[in-house]
Structures are given as structure tokens and as C-alpha cells.
Amino acid sequence: MTWNPLALPNAVGKTIAVTGANAGIGYFASEQFASAGAHVILACRDPERAEAAISAIRRRVPGASVEAMPIDVSDRGSVARAAASLVEREGLDVLLLNAGIVHAPRARATDAVGNELVLSTNVIGHFQLTALAMPVLERTPGARVVSLGSLATLLARFPLDDLQQEESYDSWHAYARSKIAVQAFGFELARRLRAAGSDVSSLVAHPGYSTSGRTPGIRGVNQPSHAKRFVDNLQAAWTQGKDRGALTAVRAALDPDAVSGQFYGPRAVTKGAPVASWATPTTRSPRVGARLWSLLEEYSGQRFEIG
Ligand SMILES: NC(=O)c1ccc[n+]([C@@H]2O[C@H](COP(=O)([O-])OP(=O)(O)OC[C@H]3O[C@@H](n4cnc5c(N)ncnc54)[C@H](OP(=O)(O)O)[C@@H]3O)[C@@H](O)[C@H]2O)c1
């Protein structure tokens, strides 16, 4: 089937949870899911920003079915509470692991239990959330977990013995390695689900290069300054808005022909329509995936067994 991002399949009856849904790609993915008729759970850390996003979706998508759910993905207790609320539901068709620190802090920071903050936010919290949400995903026919990868995975090494950057910290490596870990987790999850004969799928999508200055202005959600618009528009040849950046994740979540382990990216690498894409051997490696899985169990304090 050819995929038309402007004519999404009917998603009435589906429940979709999106982390980091109050801004950027998470917001636009949520809006697109709502426009297809899904019930969307906007999982956000700030209640006011979540409400602003909900109001915006209701303004832009008449009749949208949306609700907020509190979660700070860098806080183990908050993730556990959010997962418990998901597990109480009748079903969860898609769990979109989108929240992330994109601009890593210059100096190494940690979460409350000492994990490096970018790794904690982008990877460890999502690993814990997925592990704890498995019961509701398992009882929802055709459920999917979608992880947000990045082109940054092409540009960095992945030293599994120093993921927390305890020896020497570098903000670029913190981000790039976190995204390598996200992709490796998504593909390892697909392998483990398949080996266990599970009906749940795991897919990975990267949004190319999507900037807020190229994104429609939406009150309370995306209000870049004139200077930001000007600078971002200078890069228009190879960038897109976050509304378009969301298209790959939305395809991974809703395309009936998508299969577990698939990777989507924009057609012109940094921008464009969502198509099947190429992921680095490191992120596809079963050896890397298995080692990473044990590390994430250790860092999150969460065993994650499937089947
Ligand atoms: N934009 C790109 O070109 C690009 C490229 C490759 C990959 N990605 C990936 O796409 C995802 C979204 O990126 P984006 O550009 O849309 O970023 P963004 O506009 O900065 O939005 C990030 C979202 O994550 C939320 N978040 C951050 N830390 C959180 C935490 N501890 N708990 C809960 N939510 C948290 C933010 O909430 P607050 O508003 O509360 O901070 C916000 O809603 C990220 O995973 C990123 O790595 C983006």
C-alpha cells in the first residue's frame, strides 16, 4: 500500500500514548493521531504545558479525544505511576516513546538516582515505561511500541562500557549515544518480541532534521521568536518543520503494512515523506542490543522479560 500522510487510516477505537506530547514532534504526532480518530494520551511532565497542548488539539481537531497523563521520564517513581495508569486501561494500541532532551546540558547532570540525565530521559525512562506497560500492550491485538531514533546515530561511536560518561562528559556524545541506545533498544525489543511469539511490534522512526522555526506557530505549543524563524529558514533546503518531522513516527504507528523491526525516515534523509530507511549496523546488532538490555535493566532497576 502506498502511504499518504494526508489520508491516515481510520484510528477510531485505538488508544495511543505519546511521551513528551506538549511540544515539537510529540505534539504534532498527537494531533495527527487525534485527527485520525484515535484517543490520545498526552504524557507530559508539566501540567500547564500539557493543558495548552490539549487546548490546541481541541481547537485544531474538532471532536478530538485527548487527555493528559503526568510523567517525567527521568523520574523512576513518576514512570512507574504513569505505567500503572496505562496498565489499568482496557487497551493500548501504540506507545510512542518520543520525549527527549535534544540540547544536552553542557555539564554532566544526573537524575535523582545518579544516572546521566540525557541517557535517563531519552532511554532509561522509556525502557522502564515499556517494561511496565507490557501487560496492557500484550492484551491489545496488534499493539506497537515506536521509538524515536536520529540521524545522530550515524555520527558517533557507542562505547558500551561508558554509556554514563563518568570519565569525561561531552554534550554531543551524550545526545548521540542516547539516540544510538534508543534505536538499539527498539530493534532488540523487536527481536525479543518475535522470539517470544508476541503479537506486539516494535518499530523505530527518525524525523530527519526538524526545527521549530520551520514549524507552524501554535499558541502555547510552538512560538519561536522572529530571530529563530529567520535563522531556521536559512536552513530550509535541508530542514523541515516538526509537523512534518512527526510523519515517520505516525507512519510507524498506523501503517497497516508496517512490520516489527522496521525503520522509517524522511525520503530525502533530513526531510520529506516517510519511507522505509536504513539503520546503522551498531543499532541493528543483536550483540549490542543484548548487552544494552542488561545495562538498561541495571540502570533502571527494572527487569524486563518478555513471554
Ligand atoms: N527535531 C529533530 O530534528 C529531531 C531529530 C532526531 C531525533 N529527534 C527526536 O525526536 C524527539 C522529539 O524531539 P523534538 O525536536 O520534538 O524536541 P522538543 O521540541 O524539544 O520536545 C521534546 C519533548 O520532550 C519533553 N521532555 C523532555 N524531557 C522530559 C522528561 N524528563 N519527561 C517528560 N517529557 C520530557 C519536552 O517536554 P517539556 O516541554 O516539558 O520540556 C517536550 O515535550 C526526541 O526524542 C528527539 O531526540 C528529533
The ligand as a Tripos MOL2 file, in Angstrom:
@<TRIPOS>MOLECULE
LIG
   48    52     1     0     0
SMALL
NO_CHARGES

@<TRIPOS>ATOM
      1 N1         13.8290   17.6720   15.9200 N.am      1 LIG1
      2 C1         14.6880   16.8790   15.2710 C.2       1 LIG1
      3 O1         15.2350   17.2340   14.2140 O.2       1 LIG1
      4 C2         14.9810   15.5130   15.8080 C.ar      1 LIG1
      5 C3         15.9360   14.7500   15.1270 C.ar      1 LIG1
      6 C4         16.1960   13.4530   15.5710 C.ar      1 LIG1
      7 C5         15.5080   12.9460   16.6420 C.ar      1 LIG1
      8 N2         14.5940   13.7190   17.2990 N.ar      1 LIG1
      9 C6         13.9080   13.1200   18.4580 C.3       1 LIG1
     10 O2         12.5340   13.4000   18.4360 O.3       1 LIG1
     11 C7         12.0360   13.5410   19.7730 C.3       1 LIG1
     12 C8         11.3110   14.8610   19.9060 C.3       1 LIG1
     13 O3         12.1850   15.9010   19.5130 O.3       1 LIG1
     14 P1         11.6610   17.4010   19.3250 P.3       1 LIG1
     15 O4         12.5390   18.0310   18.3240 O.co2     1 LIG1
     16 O5         10.1960   17.4040   19.1340 O.co2     1 LIG1
     17 O6         12.0200   18.0080   20.7610 O.3       1 LIG1
     18 P2         11.3180   19.1650   21.6030 P.3       1 LIG1
     19 O7         10.5540   20.0850   20.7300 O.co2     1 LIG1
     20 O8         12.3930   19.7220   22.4670 O.co2     1 LIG1
     21 O9         10.2670   18.3830   22.5120 O.3       1 LIG1
     22 C9         10.7300   17.4870   23.4660 C.3       1 LIG1
     23 C10         9.5700   16.9940   24.2920 C.3       1 LIG1
     24 O10        10.0830   16.0660   25.2740 O.3       1 LIG1
     25 C11         9.6290   16.5000   26.5430 C.3       1 LIG1
     26 N3         10.5260   16.0960   27.6310 N.ar      1 LIG1
     27 C12        11.8270   16.4130   27.8030 C.ar      1 LIG1
     28 N4         12.2700   15.8810   28.9610 N.ar      1 LIG1
     29 C13        11.2170   15.2270   29.5270 C.ar      1 LIG1
     30 C14        11.0410   14.4820   30.7170 C.ar      1 LIG1
     31 N5         12.0340   14.3260   31.5990 N.pl3     1 LIG1
     32 N6          9.8290   13.9320   30.9600 N.ar      1 LIG1
     33 C15         8.8090   14.0990   30.0870 C.ar      1 LIG1
     34 N7          8.9040   14.7960   28.9440 N.ar      1 LIG1
     35 C16        10.1020   15.3660   28.6780 C.ar      1 LIG1
     36 C17         9.5310   18.0070   26.4380 C.3       1 LIG1
     37 O11         8.7280   18.4950   27.4830 O.3       1 LIG1
     38 P3          8.9590   19.9760   28.1240 P.3       1 LIG1
     39 O12         8.2270   20.9210   27.2480 O.co2     1 LIG1
     40 O13         8.3600   19.8210   29.4870 O.co2     1 LIG1
     41 O14        10.4270   20.2180   28.1440 O.co2     1 LIG1
     42 C18         8.8780   18.1330   25.0710 C.3       1 LIG1
     43 O15         7.5090   17.8640   25.1590 O.3       1 LIG1
     44 C19        13.2490   13.4250   20.6800 C.3       1 LIG1
     45 O16        13.3190   12.0960   21.1620 O.3       1 LIG1
     46 C20        14.4180   13.7130   19.7530 C.3       1 LIG1
     47 O17        15.6180   13.0760   20.1680 O.3       1 LIG1
     48 C21        14.3260   14.9890   16.9180 C.ar      1 LIG1
@<TRIPOS>BOND
     1     1     2 1
     2     2     3 2
     3     2     4 1
     4     4     5 ar
     5     4    48 ar
     6     5     6 ar
     7     6     7 ar
     8     7     8 ar
     9     8     9 1
    10     8    48 ar
    11     9    10 1
    12     9    46 1
    13    10    11 1
    14    11    12 1
    15    11    44 1
    16    12    13 1
    17    13    14 1
    18    14    15 2
    19    14    16 1
    20    14    17 1
    21    17    18 1
    22    18    19 2
    23    18    20 1
    24    18    21 1
    25    21    22 1
    26    22    23 1
    27    23    24 1
    28    23    42 1
    29    24    25 1
    30    25    26 1
    31    25    36 1
    32    26    27 ar
    33    26    35 ar
    34    27    28 ar
    35    28    29 ar
    36    29    30 ar
    37    29    35 ar
    38    30    31 1
    39    30    32 ar
    40    32    33 ar
    41    33    34 ar
    42    34    35 ar
    43    36    37 1
    44    36    42 1
    45    37    38 1
    46    38    39 2
    47    38    40 1
    48    38    41 1
    49    42    43 1
    50    44    45 1
    51    44    46 1
    52    46    47 1
@<TRIPOS>SUBSTRUCTURE
     1 LIG1         1 GROUP 0 **** ****
